[in-house]
């Protein structure tokens, strides 16, 4: 199985740690977003209609479902988290012998959620998703980097 071709959109049964590997809590699921392009409309002199020009990436939001992380969002701003789970929990029909650790490093900040909701939003500035130590996806909003499976998606747009 080619690890770089994996499509992981959800992490399940996740341990949430800080960068010093201290356990901060857990989440039943983390829904990873797909970054989207941000465009502006431009209409120059003599142009019949406006054209849309890409100006960068929009800030994506990850959803933490059933998270037990206390007041983490108030303590660390911007938060830098390392979320760990097993590949078998992320990819259906995974062969147990191919099971590896999934590590997702994120930086950003938590948004205040509804008082009785079991979901928290995490606005991402940085996301690095690795399976067994191999990078699957890298997203860095501030540096305007988006790489998936080793392919640069910014320059190929």
C-alpha positions in Angstrom: 0.0 0.0 0.0 1.3 3.4 -1.0 1.0 5.5 2.2 1.2 8.9 0.3 -1.9 8.0 -1.7 -4.0 7.6 1.5 -7.0 9.9 1.9 -7.5 10.5 5.6 -10.4 12.9 6.4 -11.2 11.7 9.9 -9.2 10.6 12.9 -11.0 8.4 15.4 -10.1 7.4 19.0 -7.6 10.2 19.2 -5.0 11.0 22.0 -4.3 14.8 22.1 -0.8 15.7 23.3 1.3 18.8 23.4 4.6 19.0 21.5 6.5 17.8 24.7 4.3 14.6 24.4 2.3 15.4 27.5 -1.2 14.0 27.4 -3.8 16.8 27.3 -6.9 14.8 26.6 -8.7 12.8 24.0 -11.4 13.0 21.3 -13.7 10.4 19.8 -13.2 12.0 16.4 -11.5 14.8 14.6 -12.8 15.8 11.2 -10.0 17.2 9.1 -10.9 19.9 6.5 -9.9 20.2 2.9 -8.3 23.5 2.3 -10.0 25.8 -0.2 -8.7 28.6 -2.4 -9.6 32.2 -1.8 -10.3 34.3 -4.9 -10.9 38.0 -5.7 -12.7 39.4 -8.7 -10.7 41.7 -10.9 -12.0 43.8 -13.8 -9.5 45.9 -15.7 -10.1 48.5 -18.3 -11.6 47.0 -21.5 -12.4 43.7 -19.9 -15.9 42.5 -20.9 -16.4 40.7 -17.6 -14.5 40.3 -14.3 -12.1 37.4 -13.8 -11.4 35.5 -10.6 -7.8 35.5 -9.4 -6.5 33.2 -6.7 -5.0 35.1 -3.7 -4.1 32.2 -1.4 -5.8 29.7 0.8 -8.7 30.2 3.2 -8.3 29.3 6.8 -9.8 25.8 7.3 -11.5 24.6 10.4 -11.1 21.2 12.0 -14.0 19.8 14.1 -13.2 18.1 17.4 -16.1 15.7 18.3 -16.5 14.4 21.9 -13.3 16.1 22.9 -12.2 16.0 26.5 -9.5 18.7 26.7 -10.8 21.0 29.3 -9.8 24.6 29.0 -7.0 24.0 26.6 -8.2 26.7 24.2 -7.9 29.3 27.0 -4.4 28.2 28.1 -2.4 27.9 24.8 -2.9 30.5 22.1 -2.1 29.6 19.4 -2.5 26.0 20.4 0.0 23.5 19.0 -1.3 20.0 19.3 -0.1 16.5 18.3 -3.0 14.1 17.8 -2.3 10.4 17.6 -4.4 7.4 16.6 -4.2 4.1 14.7 -4.5 3.9 10.9 -7.2 1.1 11.3 -9.4 3.7 13.0 -9.1 6.1 10.1 -9.3 3.9 7.0 -12.0 1.3 6.6 -11.1 -2.3 5.7 -7.5 -1.8 6.9 -5.4 -5.0 7.0 -4.2 -5.3 10.6 -0.6 -6.1 9.5 -0.4 -2.7 7.7 -1.6 -0.8 10.8 0.6 2.2 11.6 0.4 5.2 13.9 -1.2 8.3 12.5 0.2 11.5 13.8 -1.4 14.9 13.1 0.4 18.0 14.3 -1.9 21.1 14.3 -1.4 24.8 15.2 -4.3 27.2 15.5 -6.9 28.2 18.0 -10.1 26.9 19.4 -13.4 28.8 18.8 -16.0 29.0 21.5 -18.5 26.4 20.9 -22.2 26.1 21.9 -22.5 25.4 25.6 -24.2 22.0 25.2 -22.4 20.9 22.0 -20.0 18.0 21.9 -18.1 19.7 19.1 -15.3 22.3 19.2 -13.9 24.1 16.2 -10.2 24.5 15.7 -9.1 27.1 13.2 -6.0 25.8 11.5 -2.8 27.7 10.7 -0.7 24.6 10.3 -1.4 20.9 9.8 1.0 18.1 9.2 -0.4 14.6 8.8 2.0 11.6 8.9 1.4 7.8 8.8 4.2 5.7 10.2 6.6 8.7 10.0 5.8 9.4 6.3 4.3 12.8 5.5 0.8 12.5 3.8 -0.2 16.1 3.9 1.3 19.5 4.9 -0.7 22.7 5.1 0.8 25.9 6.3 -1.5 29.0 5.9 1.2 31.6 6.9 3.8 30.2 4.5 1.2 29.5 1.8 2.2 25.8 1.6 -0.2 23.0 0.7 1.5 19.6 -0.1 -0.4 16.3 -0.4 1.3 13.0 -1.2 4.5 14.9 -1.9 2.8 17.0 -4.6 2.8 20.8 -4.3 -0.8 21.9 -4.8 -0.1 25.6 -4.7 2.2 25.8 -7.7 0.1 23.3 -9.7 -3.0 25.4 -9.4 
